[in-house]
Amino acid sequence: MPLYPETRTSCNDGKEIADYISAISLTSILKNILKSGHSSGISAELGPHQKRALVLMTWSAVGRGGEVKFQSFNEWNFDTGYEVLDIKWTEIKTLKKYSLLMVPDTRWLFDFYHCIGCYFAIENGLYRSEIAKKKGHLNVMFPVLYSIMDSQVAKKIGQILKNHLPKGTPKEVKNKISVKSLRCGGITLLSRHHEISDPRLCSRSGHSSGRNSDSYLDSSDLLLRLPGAMAMHGYKSLDSKISVYSLKMLPMDAVKRFIDEIFHISVPAFQPKGKLYVVTRICAASLIAHHRQVTADLGAGNTISKFLLAAARKAKIVDARYPNINPELLLEKWSEEVLESYVESNVDFTKSSPSAVGTAHALDEVKTMLSKVVRSTMFLEGELKQTRLDNAWKTAENSVLSERLGHLETQLRALHIEHLKTQKKLAFIKTPDHDIADKKRKNEDFEILDSCAPSSPKRLHFSDMSMDVLAAFTSPSHTHPLALPTTPQQTAKRSITTSISSGNHSDKKLGDAGVTLATCIMTLHQNNRLLLDKMWNSSGIKDYFKYPSDCKYSLNLADYVITQQQKAVLKSSTATLQQVMDTADNTPLLPSSKNAAFVG
């Protein structure tokens, strides 16, 4: 949960808080810290002003929790030209040091000089005992933290924040507060400012911008790091000149006595001849300038106001311009003068005429608009660059797709040509008719049988026989399916043939030269050709076959017919051919139903 200097909801004591998240701010936390206890000079524990310094410096530096521990007065330098204090910040992660500038603030709670002034004055932050000097703590800003680990310092600061939240803050809200809340709020505050660029933000927070040029940046350049400090402490114009709180309008002798009374200094750098004595005077001026506002915010009994009034009385401050006035009232007069001088010397807080105020306001608006235009232009340039890259990728992709599309179109044209050629070929191809095929086979059978002339005897092959020939040996009265002979004698009789000489075989005997079984069957076929179809259709044999072609060209049926004819011929080897034909017509070719076996 980020912490900001102010919030939308005020957190006043005695009033019920409806929204704690909106009410919690650095202002309320720092006030509660100062109200929480009383300082008693040098102590081994952290006093309220040390706690305030730890919180404020960590927030202003936009640093990590344990980094404030490494503050050393040896590294502090005040630049009289820019009137800024460089306290050198150490980054824990890289252990690198870079310039961290501190500037005054009109809000006393966030004024760095008022903060360390209270610590130096009320809690003796510039005094070191002999024991502390021997330990090497002479120039250490927070000797109490020097023997504590960095992680423990971060936890201490986080616990300080939680312990000084508004009363009644829910536990779940407290758990969201940690030392990271200070850095988160600081970075967000910088990002809000219209004059803060990324390099300026990184110069304050210590982050790397990710550019190669980071390694070449001057870590001690004040002009680069000054805008971040001004933005953190409420300056609107980051190019204006800074002026610190000054005591030049007050009597020198009275001021010196007052400074000697409020500060007990053993650190040489802050003594009158030290390089940081100017910081001592600025801290005193800030304490005086904010005296009235502190009294108004914390009440007359607060430790800061009481301490300053007591010091004014002890120093017996006087001013010839205000004769016969007690130190308490004189301190208030001084407070008014120092604050007015500071406001007049800073452009951001100068009281101007209405016309000047209007002009300044108009200039601020113009600067804001120009800043927005610059940011918009940078954004549009980035968008344009990205668009160009996208277009380049799309152009290359379109080129590849166009080339691929050309290849596909070429292949499609080739396939189309092949398709046309195939269609032309198919136009001349017809599906064969089964009836035509059967007739063709039937004609082939006739040609085979006709080729078996008496002058050239030919052995009868069953595959050459047409069923039209075999049907001549069937009787129309038989309707049972044919059975196949399976005995060896029947198989042997199938191959019996004799040679009968060629000539007129009507009176030849089966066994004479040139008279074969094929000749007999051919003769029977020629004599009974007209009756074959009628006899076959009336026989009923074809009804016992799944496919007529299986019956019509069954070799087994041909074997059986020939076997029966052989039996008839062998019974009368001296019979004439006419007698064989008569015998064949009267011989039963179908077996009885008891021994019949289905064929096909």
Phi, psi and omega in degrees: 000120182287151177245129180243159179302314179233161178230175181290329184250131178283153182241079182267142179294145178086356179246141180287137182259123180273321182235101184290325181297321179283338184272336183284128179212169176295327179300311180294322181293314181295322177296317179296326177297315182290334179273350191284332184199176181245137180275146180232050177072219183289131182211153178282348179257161178286124176274172181300326182282329172293319179298316178299317181296319179298314182292312185293317181293321178295319179292313182296324180281350185052044185255178176278164189300318186271000186285335181292342180299330188273011180293127181227135181293338179298333185264359181278140176216139178252126179265112183287338179288310179270351182056050178229154179255126178258114185258000177055109182257138179256125179272127186295317186297315185252351183060023176272149178250141177216159183292133175232112185269142177242133182234157179290164182221141178289338177275115188298327180295332184252007177279118183299319183291324176292322182296306181287335176297318177297319180294316180293321186277306189279324183250017176053051182290346179252010179256137177228129177285171179296324178295317179296322179295320179294330178283353181087023183261014185300314184255011177277131184289320181237083181300331181298328184270351190292335180261009182253145179294155182301318181296326179289326176297317178298319178295322179297316180295319177298322179290325176300317179298315182293324183288345184241027172284163178303149179298140179085007179297125181301154182297321181295332176284320178300322182294341179277348182266131176207180179295336177293338179298328179293315181291320179298315178294322180295315180295320178296320179296319177295320182293334180289330186291131186289345181257005181263117175265174180298316177300321178293320178296314181294328179293335178273317185275342182086003178288158174268137180281350180087002179267153177293339182287349181302322183290346181258358181288144177279112184291348181252010180289122184281324182295327179287328187261348181292318181302324179296320178295318180293320180295322180293333185250028165088012179279134179276314179262116185272359179258359182281158180281144182260140172233137182269172176293137185230152178248016187293338181273356183258158179298131186295317183296314180296322179295317181298317179297321180294318180294317179297332181281323184273335182246130171252104193249124171241356176274117187303326185297334184262000177282166187309328180261005180277163182290342182251016179296332176298327177291323177300316180292321179294321178297318178296319179296321179293320178299319180290316184297323184264007186302312183294319181291323178296317179297321180292323183278321186254350182095160184294337183270010181289155187294327183291310181295318179298319181295316181293320179295320178295319179293324179295321179292316180295322180283346179054054182292141179220157179215123183297338180286338181233079181287156177055045179232137182286162184301325181297313179291324178296324178296324178291321177298314178301320181300317180295318182292315182295318180293319180295320178296321180294317181295319181290330183276352178248126184300323183298333185242011183290135176277119184241170176291163180303321180292319179294321178297318179296319179296315179297320179296319179296319178296321177298319179295320179296317179298320178296316180296317178298321178297319178295320179297318179298316179296319179296320179297317178298320179295316180294324177298318177297318178296320179296318178297317179294321179296319178297319178297317179298318179296322179297317178296318181293324178297315178297320180294319178296324178297316179296317181294323179295318178297317179295321179296322177298318177298317181295321178295321177298315178297322180295319178296319178297317178295324179295319178296317178298323179296318178296319178297318180296320178297321178296320179294319182294335180296334181262000181254129178242149178289128182296138178275129182295323179295320179295321179296320179296317180297324179296317179295321179297316178296324178297321177297317179299319180297322180295314181293320180295333181285348181276071180282154180299331182288338177232090182300142180224135180290137182283124174252136186295328181290343180272356185271137176271148177293339173298325177289314183294329181294341179293340182263006181260154181257138179298338183280346182270131181236001181274154177291154182281146177251151182264137174283142182236000182282151178298326181296318179295322178294322181292323182294337182297329185267005181285125175219152178230156181262126177235138181294153181290161180136199179282119186257013182294332179247013179277156177262151177289106187133337174294161182297133176087350180262109180244170178297326178295323179296318179299312183295320179298319180296314177302320181295319180293324182284330187244022185298322183290334183267357189294310184298318180296317181294321182293317181293327181274350183287330180082003183294320185296340180289344182266006179244143181295318178238130181304325181295329178296322179285317187297324183245028180286120178292327179298320178296319178297319178301315183295317181299314181296321179299317179296322178294321179297320178301316182294321182290319182293335179293333181222082183292345181260004182289153177282170180295324178294323179291323178298318180296319178295317180298320180296325180291329183264358182273127177290122182267344183258132178286173178290161182292340182291319184260006184287141176237134182288138182251146173094000000 
